[in-house]
Structures are given as structure tokens and as C-alpha cells.
């Protein structure tokens, strides 16, 4: 029978852990909230404790053993007496604190993947684990030739929908010394791996939609021709120039004897009347040690991966090639310093006249394994 029917105040019908009617001893199968809801008479309410100013919660409630299958608290409050409403508010506070504490416990106990790569631009064929969520923040500091140095920050949330499908959302901002800062846009990325087993070459298809402005300095990829004078324009003007872009990538990657080798071909289309632009990214990396040391440690060699990236523009459909493009060479390093956390860094060098001469890039990653299942368990 639903909430609007009469529910006998019996443990059989209540069905979750709680306390006995005296509130002094725990009884399996009884909820203190449902028991109070079913106790209609004034005598029963006094016995449960709602009408007593000095009422103390039963031990099972004080310890936070609340359950998502309780009746909605709002309806119970509307149907209760004034003395009962105060207790309802106290129960709601206990429930909120218990939920937060349980979420923190899940985060602390979350396992981490072992296949993080140190790349900032290049993608390999490894996907996010199913139902795992990853948070990352990637700041960069750039030093252009004839413009003010800039700070760019990129916040990322990635989730493994399937073993063959990973989706990620990015939020970007930028600050230029002497000019101020701006929010520079949002990106939504999806990667699809058509073949689940390992092959000699493992392809991945990439699709991204971006709503950004010209002040963006995240350098997630480099495409088209380079315009160094764009970096000299005031940020107040650049942030007014909004772009909607579609980006496609073909990713190929291989793991071999501890090494990873990856290559990306990038095509990008501004959805206004502009031509397709192209770019590329190449990367390789390797763990400093393939065998784990017998004793746990943070600075052991197996917790580090090192390699390098080369990436840049390839012009557009009217002038394909390296002429007047930006090209970058960057050593990369990853340190997995905790079970679920990693730090990446990359000193990045511009090797053409159209490039930013130097950037220092960082990234902190944090992953919660099996997040989807853990989140669903909160509702049971």
C-alpha cells in the first residue's frame, strides 16, 4: 500500500534496520522513521519519543545507518504534528551528513587504472574503465615572443560509459598578464574503440564539439596555419569572437614491450563559413621499470612514465602542409604518486616562428573506479 494508506506498525511491513518502539535497543527490520509514521495514537508517539523535548536518537540512527527506501521526508513532515517536524529536520540532517561521509569513503577507497599516459595532446587507444570517472585540472603557462605571458587552465571530467566508449567534458579559462582573464569555452569529447581486443595497430575514432572563443589558450591540439599576431590582440576583443567547431580524429596506437607508440590525424571545421583545417600529434612513452618493486613506495621507478610528443598544424584544404604552421616538441613525464592520483608535466618548446617559444604544462588527475555502480548503490 502506498504512502496514503494506513500502514500497520509492524516490523514485517517496515522492512529495514531501525530500533524497537522504546528507542533503546536495535531491532533488525524496523525503521525508526517508518515506525513513527505508522504510530498514529498519541500514546504511540510518546513511546517513540517525538513528543518528548529531550528525545535522543536511537543508536542505529545516530550511527548514520539511514536507507534510501524510507518514505519521502517532505510528505511525512506535511502529515506530522509540530513536535514531529523538529525530529524530521534532525533526521534529514543526519541523513545528509551520512551520505556525504559515505561518498568520501568511496572516494578514499577508489582504485586507480594502471594505464595512464603522460601525453597532453596525443591520444592512445586506452579508454576509461567502464563506470569509472576521472577528474583532471591542467594549467599551462606560456611565454609568447611579442605578447604578454598567459596562464591557461583546463578542467576535465571523463567517464567510461562502455568499454568501447569514453566521454569527456572540458571547461577552459585563460588569464593574460596585464589584461585580465576570461572563461574561454566548453568542449564535449567522445571516443569510440571499434575493436576491443589488442591488435598490431589499435584504432580509435574521436568526435568533439567545441563552443569556445578566440581567447582560448588550452592548446589541446594545434591545427591549420599559425597567426602569431593573434596572441597580441587584447583579450577583451578575443573573448567576443565566438566559435562553434567540430573536430574529428583518427587515433592509432600500439603497446609493445612496455612502450606505447601513438599517432593522431586531426581535422577541424569551424561551423561558420571556414575551410577544414588539419593537424597531427605523435607520441611515445615507456614506464621506467616494468617490474614492480617488492615493497610499496611512491618514488619507485614503476610509478613513472616518460616519453615525448611532437604535434602541430598541417594547413587547410587550400594549402595543406607545414608552411606557416606552429610546431611543438615536448618531453612528457607522469608520476603516479597515489593509488588514484597522478601528476603530469611537460616543458613544451615551439620549433617554428609561428609557435609560442616556450610553455610549461602541468596536470593533476584523480580517478574514482566503478563510480557508476557505487553511485547506484546509494539509492538501494
Phi, psi and omega in degrees: 000144184285189184293334184277353176273173177270130184248118176300140182276071180234147179301330183296318183276345186271307161083007173220169190294145180192225182223168176283171184301336180277351179070019184245343184224138181283135178232123181296135175093006182235128175265129179298326180290314179292327178296318179293324180294323182278341182281096188276329186279155178299324180297319180291322180296321177296322182293321178289328175114001183292332184268001183260124183301327184265026184295137176245141181296144171302156184302323182295327178282318181299330179278358174087018181275072179261160187226141184289349181270010174296157174298153179304130184295325183299317182291325178296321180295318180297329184267001186258170176276163181305321179295330180285330185295323178299319180291324177300318179296321179294321177296321179297320179295318177298318180298316180296314180294324180293320180295316178299316179297322179292321177297318177298325178294320178297317181297317182294330184264005187289134176280163181242156173288162174250009187244024175297144178244155185276003185293147173256331183242316183288139174253143173251189186272358181283132182255166173294141177299142180304134178066014174262146179239141182232134175247141178212146171232127187234097175271150177221146175238123183245149182233082179293166182290301189245024180223167180291147178294154185229156173241128180237136178235139182228118178258133188230139171231120180240146182220137177272097180292316177220171176295338181252005186218120176238135178238146182216149176237138181236138172239132187235147173217165184210145176228128177249128181302131178084354182235333182109187185238176180197147167284129190251358171137181183228146178229145175234118187244143174224133177239139183231127178252108187289332182242122186280325181281161180285135176236176179300319172233132184247111181271150175222138178257138187233133176226133180220139169247134182232134172241097189225173173239173187290350178279358182298132179228029183285336178051046174290336171200170179229125181224165173069203178266158183262141176231091183300332181293340179297327179291341181272347181289146180298143183295330179296329177279320183295323183287349176275347182266099185269138179231139171247121188233148172244129181235135178237143177223143166253117183252129173233143187203155178209140170257133181210115176052045178089346179268149166241133177235128185221149176219142180232134168251128189244134172229134186225137181233119168288127188287358167277188185280071178228154185284164172295138176242155188230157176200181182210165173208134177233142180207153172214151177200166181205146172292144181289340174211135181272332180264136180285144177286152183294333181252137179293137177202156181274333186256015178293153186295331181291347177273002181242142170232139182225150179184209182204157176232148170228123182210159181175184182272158177232026178077206181223190184293338181269337180211083182275134178143191186267354185293132178057045179238163175264134180228141184226143174237130188215116166293148183227148180216136175236137176234116175271095188267355175211170184301327184238011185229144179222153176237131176241149173212153184204108168286123190244130186243126173281131186246009174229166182295333181274007183260159167288125188303320182208139172224145173247122186242140178229163174199136174243127183241143177219129184238140173247111181284146176054040186295321182299315179293321179295321180293320179294329182293338179292336181269004181262000000 
